[in-house]
Amino acid sequence: MAISKELLDILVCPLDKEPVKLTEDGKGLKCAKCKRVYPIKDDIPVMLVDEAKIEE
């Protein structure tokens, strides 16, 4: 079960409130502004700043 488009449309980065986009590998949600990638575990986005990794 993948993340629905409706959910992706409303999810934002909890740090800077910018929209997040699905990563190419489909294993995370990336914020374009702060470059944090929030993991997706068992088809559930983990939108916690402490769980995110910063990628370029």
Buried (B, 14 or more C-beta within 10 A) or exposed (E): EEBEEEEBEEBEBBBEEEBBEBBEEEEBBBBEEEEBBBBBEEEEBBBEEEEBEEEE
